[in-house]
Amino acid sequence: MAAFLEERSQAPDMRKINQVFCGIVAARPGERLLEIGSGSGVLSRLLAPSLQPGGSIAGVDISPEMTVEAKRLALMEGSGSGIAFLNGAAESLPYQQASFEAAIAARMLLHVSDPEAIIFEMKRVVKPGGRLVVMDWDFDTVTIDHPNRELTRRLLHWRCDHHGGNNWSGRQLWRLMKSANLQDCTIHPQMSIVHDEADGLTQSLWRAAQVAGTAGAISPSEQQAWINDLKHDLENGTFFASIVYFIVKGYVY
């Protein structure tokens, strides 16, 4: 999984979204940041240089194996200074109240059963005047230029409702942040438009067809025909797909 996350982070569309997210976080020298669901540490490593001199970022992940790998990758990249990775649960963070200037969670809340509890816990460990920044995609915003509309709708709706967590999480972040009484909230929708097979969204579409076919939501022949049409467009330079990520930023007062 760590290898998958690292490879995916290098896809052109993922690099762009991560850069936008980091820009909205706006890390500053000397700050102490917390990342929830840090995975292999991609975002923590991207943000760490902006915190120097004198700052740090802590990444917390539920998987002990992922935490070990995140430490290894940070050291291998030479970005271990100012970064710490810890195994722990986002619902019960091992930090005192008001320990950080900011707490972030990206592509994480869609995978949990109680995102509201996690946002309240993130808020607890952020200092007054500090900020929370959260991001998730909304898979129901996927658009694809495909000749078979009925099959495309059936496949994408099945994928949205039955695979990969809460795929409406992106549209719910605003409500969750406001319910936690975060102040001065702003929402930053980012449409990711892709044309190439190397993009992360394109790879997600291949997996969507695969899991829908395995589950019987579409037939094997429909699965192959759907993929073949998209590969034809890729070969001809006419492939188009998009998805919307929602980034919400709010402050603790």
C-alpha positions in Angstrom: 0.0 0.0 0.0 2.8 2.4 0.8 4.4 1.7 -2.6 1.0 2.3 -4.2 0.6 5.7 -2.4 4.1 6.8 -3.4 3.6 5.9 -7.0 0.1 7.5 -7.1 1.5 10.7 -5.6 3.8 11.1 -8.7 0.9 11.1 -11.1 0.6 14.5 -12.8 -3.0 15.2 -11.5 -2.1 14.1 -7.9 1.0 16.3 -7.9 -1.1 19.3 -8.9 -3.8 18.6 -6.2 -1.2 18.1 -3.5 0.5 21.4 -4.4 -2.9 23.2 -4.3 -3.6 21.6 -0.9 -0.2 22.6 0.5 -0.7 26.2 -0.7 -4.0 26.4 1.2 -2.4 24.9 4.3 0.1 27.8 4.1 2.7 26.3 6.4 5.1 28.9 7.9 8.5 28.7 9.5 8.5 27.7 13.2 5.0 26.3 13.1 4.1 22.9 14.5 1.7 20.9 12.2 -0.2 17.6 12.6 -1.3 15.4 9.7 -4.0 12.8 10.4 -3.9 9.7 8.3 -0.4 10.4 7.1 0.0 7.2 5.2 3.4 6.9 3.5 4.2 10.5 4.4 3.8 12.2 1.1 2.2 15.4 2.3 4.3 15.6 5.5 7.4 15.5 3.4 6.1 18.2 1.0 5.2 20.5 3.9 8.2 20.0 6.1 10.6 22.4 4.2 8.1 25.3 4.6 8.2 24.9 8.4 11.9 25.5 8.7 13.7 26.9 10.5 12.3 25.8 13.8 9.1 24.1 12.9 8.0 20.5 12.7 5.2 18.2 11.4 3.9 15.0 13.1 2.1 12.4 11.0 -0.3 10.0 12.7 -1.5 6.8 11.0 -3.6 3.9 12.3 -1.3 1.3 10.6 2.0 0.5 12.4 3.4 -0.9 9.2 2.6 2.2 7.3 4.2 4.3 10.1 7.5 2.3 9.8 7.5 2.8 6.1 6.8 6.5 6.3 9.8 6.9 8.7 12.0 4.9 6.2 11.0 7.0 3.2 11.5 10.3 5.0 15.1 9.2 6.0 15.8 7.9 2.5 14.7 11.2 1.0 16.7 13.1 3.5 13.7 15.0 4.8 13.7 13.3 8.2 14.6 16.5 10.1 11.5 18.1 11.5 9.2 15.1 10.7 8.0 12.5 13.2 5.6 9.7 12.4 3.5 8.0 15.0 1.1 5.0 15.1 -2.2 6.0 16.6 -5.9 6.5 16.3 -7.3 9.8 14.9 -10.2 9.6 17.3 -7.9 9.7 20.4 -4.7 11.6 19.6 -1.8 11.3 21.9 -1.3 15.1 22.2 -2.3 17.7 24.8 -4.9 20.4 24.0 -3.6 23.3 21.9 -0.4 21.6 20.8 -0.3 22.6 17.1 -0.8 25.6 14.8 -2.6 23.5 12.3 -4.0 20.0 11.7 -4.7 18.5 8.3 -6.4 15.5 6.8 -6.3 14.7 3.1 -8.1 11.8 1.4 -8.6 10.3 4.8 -12.1 11.2 6.3 -13.8 9.2 3.5 -12.4 6.0 5.0 -13.6 6.5 8.6 -16.9 5.7 10.3 -17.1 8.8 12.4 -15.5 11.8 10.6 -17.2 14.3 12.9 -15.4 12.8 16.0 -12.0 13.1 14.2 -12.6 16.7 13.3 -13.5 17.5 16.9 -10.3 15.7 18.0 -8.2 17.7 15.5 -9.8 20.9 16.8 -8.9 19.9 20.3 -5.1 19.8 19.6 -5.0 23.0 17.6 -4.2 26.3 19.3 -6.6 29.2 19.4 -6.1 31.1 16.1 -4.9 27.9 14.5 -6.4 26.2 11.5 -7.8 22.9 10.2 -7.6 22.0 6.6 -9.4 18.9 5.2 -9.7 17.5 1.7 -11.6 14.6 0.0 -12.8 13.9 -3.4 -16.4 13.5 -4.4 -16.6 10.5 -6.7 -20.1 11.4 -7.8 -18.6 14.4 -9.6 -16.7 12.2 -12.0 -17.3 13.0 -15.6 -16.1 10.9 -18.6 -16.6 11.5 -22.3 -17.7 7.9 -23.2 -20.0 6.8 -26.0 -22.1 4.5 -23.7 -23.9 6.8 -21.3 -26.1 4.2 -19.6 -23.2 1.8 -18.9 -21.0 4.7 -17.7 -23.7 5.9 -15.3 -24.3 2.3 -14.0 -20.6 1.6 -13.4 -19.7 4.9 -11.8 -22.8 5.0 -9.5 -22.0 1.4 -8.4 -18.4 2.4 -7.7 -19.5 5.5 -5.8 -22.0 3.7 -3.6 -20.3 0.4 -2.9 -16.5 0.7 -3.1 -13.7 2.7 -1.5 -15.4 4.3 1.5 -17.8 7.3 1.7 -17.4 8.7 -1.8 -19.6 11.7 -1.0 -17.2 12.8 1.7 -16.0 15.8 -0.3 -19.4 17.5 -0.3 -19.9 16.7 3.4 -16.7 18.4 4.6 -18.3 21.9 4.8 -21.1 20.6 7.1 -18.7 18.7 9.3 -16.4 21.7 9.7 -19.3 24.1 10.5 -20.8 21.5 12.9 -17.5 21.5 14.8 -17.8 25.3 15.2 -14.8 26.1 13.1 -14.8 29.8 12.2 -14.1 31.8 9.0 -14.5 28.6 7.0 -13.6 28.7 3.3 -14.2 26.1 0.7 -11.8 25.5 -2.3 -13.2 23.2 -5.0 -10.5 21.9 -7.3 -11.5 20.3 -10.5 -8.9 17.8 -11.7 -9.1 17.3 -15.5 -7.1 14.4 -17.0 -6.3 13.3 -20.5 -3.5 10.7 -20.0 -3.3 7.1 -18.8 -0.5 8.2 -16.3 -3.0 10.3 -14.3 -4.3 9.0 -11.0 -7.9 9.4 -12.0 -7.4 7.3 -15.1 -6.0 4.5 -13.0 -9.0 4.9 -10.7 -11.3 4.4 -13.6 -9.6 1.1 -14.6 -10.0 -0.1 -11.0 -13.6 1.0 -11.0 -14.4 -1.1 -14.0 -12.5 -4.0 -12.4 -14.3 -4.0 -9.1 -17.7 -3.4 -10.7 -17.1 -6.4 -13.0 -15.9 -8.6 -10.1 -19.0 -7.7 -8.1 -21.3 -8.4 -11.0 -22.5 -4.9 -11.3 -21.5 -5.0 -15.0 -20.9 -8.1 -17.2 -17.4 -9.1 -18.3 -18.2 -8.1 -21.9 -19.4 -4.7 -20.7 -16.3 -4.2 -18.6 -14.0 -4.9 -21.5 -16.0 -2.8 -24.0 -16.1 0.1 -21.6 -12.3 0.0 -21.1 -11.6 -0.5 -24.8 -13.6 2.7 -25.7 -11.5 4.7 -23.2 -8.2 3.2 -24.4 -9.2 4.1 -28.0 -9.7 7.7 -26.9 -6.3 7.7 -25.1 -4.6 6.4 -28.2 -6.2 9.2 -30.3 -5.6 12.0 -27.8 -9.3 12.6 -27.2 -9.7 11.1 -23.7 -11.4 13.4 -21.2 -12.3 12.7 -17.5 -12.6 14.9 -14.5 -13.3 14.9 -10.7 -13.8 17.5 -8.1 -11.8 17.6 -4.8 -13.2 19.8 -2.0 -10.7 21.5 0.4 -12.2 23.2 3.5 -10.2 25.4 5.8 -11.4 26.7 9.1 -10.0 28.4 12.2 -10.1 27.6 16.0 -11.1 30.5 18.2 
